[in-house]
Amino acid sequence: MKTAISHDGTTLAVDVTGNGPALVVVAGAFCDRHSKKGLSALLNERFTVHEYDRRGRGASGPLGEASVEREVEDLAAVVAGTGEVPFVFGDSSGGALALAAAGSGVGFRKIAVYEPPFTTGPSTALADELSTLVEAGDRSGAVERFLELMGTPAQAIQGMKQGSHWGHLEALAHTLPIDVRLCNDGRVPEELLAGIHAPILAMAGSNSPWAVGVTNSVAAAAANAEALALPGHGHAVPDDVLSEALINYFQ
């Protein structure tokens, strides 16, 4: 494990594997630097893959101020640590973060995102609601509310609560408000995208109609972008399918 130091002094844990040009992986909600290991294993023969714990997660420093600006500064620090202008892949809200960073001037060679959640539901009001639940000690309630937002059926949520993974979700509940804030109140950030000059690949699974619409809108708004629908897949796309798309794009 290596570390990067963000602008406000927060230490970020970074795993670096593989050989080749740098590729930074930005994980989404409920994820840390270990969550994409299956994907990185398929990428690290061609790329030097940098996976990091976003603040408040894993071995990185505390969340502190929960803001998009601090998360952008964190990603900028990880990028600086690569020593080059890297590729970046952002999954779900991690994709929204990668785009926010690029729009703030962080340099990327190419940007790929998968189903950034610029869609109806995420809002500042919901982020505040989740913060209130966490501050009241109701981490389980915050997780449940977030999963409801994602469209998870109530019966499935109750089943998840009985499983061993629920504790992991609760442990990351305090990071959920920032994932929601990254969603730009459910609107595609057209002005920000128009100012990004790095090439962008906006991907979605064909089984996620909302995401196909979002990625088409991202591609239309950005200066140099394209959309790609992965046939027969939804929000949880298999690593081999995703790695093939990334390898083909990051050439």
N, C-alpha and C positions, 0 to 999 in steps of 0.2 A: 504494500500500500504506500502511495505517495500522498503528499498534501499540497493544496493550493491555498493561498491566503486572500480572502476577499477584501474589498475596499474598506469595510468597516472592521477588519481584523478577524472575521470569522474563519476558522480553519475548516477546510473542505477535504474529505477523504476521497482519494482518486485511485482506482485500479487501472494499471496500464499493461496491456498485453498485445502481443503480435508484432508484425513487421510491415513496414510500408508507410504510406502517407497517413497523417493523423486523422482519426475519425472520433468525434466526441458524441457520446450517446446520452441523451437527456430523457430521463424516465418520467412517467406521469404519476398520477395519484396512487397512493398505497405502495409505491415502489421505491427501491433504493439501488445502490450500485450492484447488488447481487441479482436483481430481478431479470436482467437481460443477458445472463451468462450463456444461455443456450444460443442466443443470437450472436453474441460476441465471439463464441467459439467457431461459428461459421464464417466470421468476418476477419478474424485475426491472422489468417494466412496472407491476406492481401492488404490489411490496414493495421496500423498501430491504434488500437481501440482504447479510448479513455472513457471510463465509466465513473461517475462520481455520486456521492451521497449529497443530494440537495440539503440545504440547511435544515436543521431540526430532525434529520434522519440519520440512521446508522451511526457511523463514527464521526460525522461532521459536527460542527459546533451547534449551539442552540438556535432556535428559530429567531429569537429576538424580534425585531420589527418585521411583521408579516406584510411585505409589500412586493409588488412586481419589480420595483427598482432594485431592491436588495438581491432578488433572485437573478436579475439581469447582471448585476455586478459579480455575483458568484460565477455565473457562466463565463463572463469575460475573464475572470481569474483562471478558470480551468483552461480556456482557450489560450491565454498567455502562457500557461505552463506547457503547452504542446510545443512551443518554440517555432510554430509555423502557422500559416493560415489553413485551418483544418476543414474537413468535411464535418457536417453535423447531421445527426438524425434525432428527431424528437418524436416521442410516442405520446399520443393523446394530449394532455395538458403540457407535457414536455415539448410537444410540437409548437404549442402556443408560446411557450417560453423561448424556444429557439427563434421564432419569428419576431418576438418582442425584442430579443437581443440584437438580431440583425437590423431591425428598425431603429435601434438605439446606437448603431454604428459599430457593433462588434463584427469583425471581419470573418466571413466564412467563404470557403472555396465553392462549395455547393451546399444547399440545404434540402433535406428530405424530411417530410413530416407525415405522420400517419394519424388520420382522423382527429385533427385538432378540434376541440369541442366548442366551436363558435355556433351554438345552437340554442334553441329555446330552452329555458330552465335556469342555467347558471346566471346569477345576478349578485349585485352588491348586497342586496337585502339577504339573500341566502347565505352569503359568506359571513355576514354579521350574525345570522342565526346560528351557524355552525360554531363561530367563535364563542357565542354566549353559552351554548351547550357544553363546550369543552371547558370554559372557565368555571362552569357550575359543577364540573366533575362528571358530567354525563357523556363520557367518550363513546359509549355504546350507542347512545341516542344520536350523536353526531354522525357516526358511521352509518347508522340505519337511514338517517335523513339523506345523506349523500347517495347511498345506494338507491333509494327511492327516486332521486333525481336522475340517476343513470337508467332508470326503467326496470330495475330488478324487481320481480314480482314479490309480494309480501310473503308468500309461502316459501320462496327461495331464501329470502332474508332470514326467516325464522330457522330454516334448516342450517344456514351458515352460522348462526349464533350457537348452534350446538356443536360445531366443529372446532378443531384445534387451531384453525387459522384465524378465528375471530379475534383472539388476543393480539395478533400481529396488526390487524386492522385498527383495533383500538389504540395501539401504541403509536400509530401515525395519524390519529384523528386530529391532532392539533395542526397538522400541515394541510388539511383539506380546505380551509378558507382561502389560502393562497392559490390552490389549484382552481378554485371557483373564480377568483379575481382575475386569473390569467385568461378567462374565457370572454373578457371584454363585454360583459353583460349580454352574452349570447349573440353578438354581432360580429360579422367578419370585419376585421380592422382594415378597411380598404385604403385609407390614407396612409397608414403605416406600411402596408404592402407595396403601395405605389412607389415608396421611397427606397425599397430594397432592390439593389442591382445584382446581387448574387443570384445565380440560377436556383429555382425552387421546384421541387417535385412534391406535389400534394397528393397523397395516396389515401384511398379508402377501400373498404371491402364492398363488393357489389350488394351484399346482404344488409348493408347499412345505408338505406336511402337518404337519411338525413345527412350522413357524412359525404356521400357522393355529391349532394348539392353544395355542401360547404366547400369541398375541395375544388369543384368547378368554379365557385365564386372566388376562392383564393387565387386560382390560376388566372381568372379574368382580371382581377384587381392588381396583381403584381406585374412588375415591369418585365420580368423574364421568368415565366413559370409555365408548368404544364400539370395536368391532372392525370392520374392513373387509377382506374378501378381494378381491384384484384378479384377476379371472378370466383363466386362461391364462398366468399369469406366475409366475416363480420369484424367486430372490434378486436377480437382476440385472434389475430392471424398467426398461422404456424411460422416458426422461425425459419424453416427452409424456404418458404415462399417469400417472406420478407427479405431475407438475406439475398436471394437471387435478384429481387427488384433493386435493392441497394447497390449490389455489385455492378449491375448493368448501368445504373445511373452514375455512380461515382467512378467514372473512368476518365 
